Protein backbone atom coordinates (compact mmCIF):
# COMPACT_ATOMS: atom_id res chain seq x y z
CA UNK A 1 0.00 0.00 0.00
CA UNK A 2 1.42 3.35 -1.02
CA UNK A 3 0.59 6.70 0.57
CA UNK A 4 -0.45 9.16 -2.14
CA UNK A 5 -1.27 12.18 0.02
CA UNK A 6 -2.19 13.41 3.46
CA UNK A 7 -4.80 16.14 3.47
CA UNK A 8 -4.67 18.61 6.34
CA UNK A 9 -7.92 19.07 8.22
CA UNK A 10 -8.53 20.38 11.76
CA UNK A 11 -11.08 17.68 12.72
CA UNK A 12 -9.39 14.49 11.50
CA UNK A 13 -6.39 13.07 9.72
CA UNK A 14 -7.09 12.22 6.06
CA UNK A 15 -4.76 9.89 4.18
CA UNK A 16 -5.10 8.71 0.58
CA UNK A 17 -3.56 5.34 -0.29
CA UNK A 18 -3.23 3.45 -3.56
CA UNK A 19 -3.16 -0.35 -3.74
CA UNK A 20 -4.27 -3.00 -6.30
CA UNK A 21 -6.04 -0.54 -8.63
CA UNK A 22 -7.94 0.94 -5.67
CA UNK A 23 -7.78 4.23 -3.84
CA UNK A 24 -8.34 3.99 -0.11
CA UNK A 25 -9.38 7.13 1.77
CA UNK A 26 -8.72 6.78 5.50
CA UNK A 27 -10.05 9.22 8.08
CA UNK A 28 -8.66 9.03 11.62
CA UNK A 29 -9.79 10.76 14.79
CA UNK A 30 -8.15 9.57 17.98
CA UNK A 31 -8.58 5.80 18.28
CA UNK A 32 -11.30 5.64 15.60
CA UNK A 33 -10.96 5.34 11.85
CA UNK A 34 -13.15 5.13 8.77
CA UNK A 35 -12.03 3.86 5.37
CA UNK A 36 -13.59 4.22 1.94
CA UNK A 37 -12.40 2.31 -1.13
CA UNK A 38 -12.75 3.40 -4.74
CA UNK A 39 -11.81 1.28 -7.72
CA UNK A 40 -9.80 3.05 -10.40
CA UNK A 41 -12.43 1.72 -12.83
CA UNK A 42 -15.12 3.77 -11.06
CA UNK A 43 -13.26 7.00 -11.79
CA UNK A 44 -13.18 8.82 -15.11
CA UNK A 45 -9.40 8.94 -15.37
CA UNK A 46 -8.66 11.86 -13.06
CA UNK A 47 -6.79 9.67 -10.59
CA UNK A 48 -5.97 11.15 -7.21
CA UNK A 49 -7.22 14.59 -8.24
CA UNK A 50 -10.66 13.11 -8.91
CA UNK A 51 -10.63 11.50 -5.46
CA UNK A 52 -9.78 14.89 -3.92
CA UNK A 53 -12.88 16.36 -5.58
CA UNK A 54 -15.04 13.69 -3.94
CA UNK A 55 -13.65 14.56 -0.49
CA UNK A 56 -15.36 17.93 -0.16
CA UNK A 57 -16.22 19.75 3.08
CA UNK A 58 -19.80 18.45 3.06
CA UNK A 59 -18.57 14.85 2.94
CA UNK A 60 -15.94 15.49 5.61
CA UNK A 61 -18.65 16.97 7.86
CA UNK A 62 -20.63 13.73 7.61
CA UNK A 63 -17.49 11.73 8.42
CA UNK A 64 -16.84 13.87 11.51
CA UNK A 65 -20.46 13.44 12.62
CA UNK A 66 -20.13 9.68 12.14
CA UNK A 67 -17.06 9.75 14.40
CA UNK A 68 -19.22 11.30 17.13
CA UNK A 69 -21.80 8.52 16.72
CA UNK A 70 -19.11 5.84 16.69
CA UNK A 71 -17.59 7.20 19.89
CA UNK A 72 -21.01 7.33 21.60
CA UNK A 73 -21.86 3.78 20.46
CA UNK A 74 -18.55 2.44 21.73
CA UNK A 75 -18.96 4.23 25.06
CA UNK A 76 -22.36 2.60 25.59
CA UNK A 77 -20.97 -0.84 24.75
CA UNK A 78 -17.93 -0.30 26.98
CA UNK A 79 -19.97 1.04 29.89
CA UNK A 80 -22.25 -2.02 29.81
CA UNK A 81 -19.23 -4.20 30.57
CA UNK A 82 -18.15 -2.12 33.58
CA UNK A 83 -19.81 -3.32 36.77
C-alpha positions as CSV (number, residue, x, y, z in Angstrom):
1,X,0.0,0.0,0.0
2,X,1.4,3.3,-1.0
3,X,0.6,6.7,0.6
4,X,-0.4,9.2,-2.1
5,X,-1.3,12.2,0.0
6,X,-2.2,13.4,3.5
7,X,-4.8,16.1,3.5
8,X,-4.7,18.6,6.3
9,X,-7.9,19.1,8.2
10,X,-8.5,20.4,11.8
11,X,-11.1,17.7,12.7
12,X,-9.4,14.5,11.5
13,X,-6.4,13.1,9.7
14,X,-7.1,12.2,6.1
15,X,-4.8,9.9,4.2
16,X,-5.1,8.7,0.6
17,X,-3.6,5.3,-0.3
18,X,-3.2,3.4,-3.6
19,X,-3.2,-0.4,-3.7
20,X,-4.3,-3.0,-6.3
21,X,-6.0,-0.5,-8.6
22,X,-7.9,0.9,-5.7
23,X,-7.8,4.2,-3.8
24,X,-8.3,4.0,-0.1
25,X,-9.4,7.1,1.8
26,X,-8.7,6.8,5.5
27,X,-10.1,9.2,8.1
28,X,-8.7,9.0,11.6
29,X,-9.8,10.8,14.8
30,X,-8.2,9.6,18.0
31,X,-8.6,5.8,18.3
32,X,-11.3,5.6,15.6
33,X,-11.0,5.3,11.9
34,X,-13.1,5.1,8.8
35,X,-12.0,3.9,5.4
36,X,-13.6,4.2,1.9
37,X,-12.4,2.3,-1.1
38,X,-12.7,3.4,-4.7
39,X,-11.8,1.3,-7.7
40,X,-9.8,3.1,-10.4
41,X,-12.4,1.7,-12.8
42,X,-15.1,3.8,-11.1
43,X,-13.3,7.0,-11.8
44,X,-13.2,8.8,-15.1
45,X,-9.4,8.9,-15.4
46,X,-8.7,11.9,-13.1
47,X,-6.8,9.7,-10.6
48,X,-6.0,11.1,-7.2
49,X,-7.2,14.6,-8.2
50,X,-10.7,13.1,-8.9
51,X,-10.6,11.5,-5.5
52,X,-9.8,14.9,-3.9
53,X,-12.9,16.4,-5.6
54,X,-15.0,13.7,-3.9
55,X,-13.6,14.6,-0.5
56,X,-15.4,17.9,-0.2
57,X,-16.2,19.7,3.1
58,X,-19.8,18.5,3.1
59,X,-18.6,14.8,2.9
60,X,-15.9,15.5,5.6
61,X,-18.7,17.0,7.9
62,X,-20.6,13.7,7.6
63,X,-17.5,11.7,8.4
64,X,-16.8,13.9,11.5
65,X,-20.5,13.4,12.6
66,X,-20.1,9.7,12.1
67,X,-17.1,9.7,14.4
68,X,-19.2,11.3,17.1
69,X,-21.8,8.5,16.7
70,X,-19.1,5.8,16.7
71,X,-17.6,7.2,19.9
72,X,-21.0,7.3,21.6
73,X,-21.9,3.8,20.5
74,X,-18.6,2.4,21.7
75,X,-19.0,4.2,25.1
76,X,-22.4,2.6,25.6
77,X,-21.0,-0.8,24.8
78,X,-17.9,-0.3,27.0
79,X,-20.0,1.0,29.9
80,X,-22.3,-2.0,29.8
81,X,-19.2,-4.2,30.6
82,X,-18.2,-2.1,33.6
83,X,-19.8,-3.3,36.8
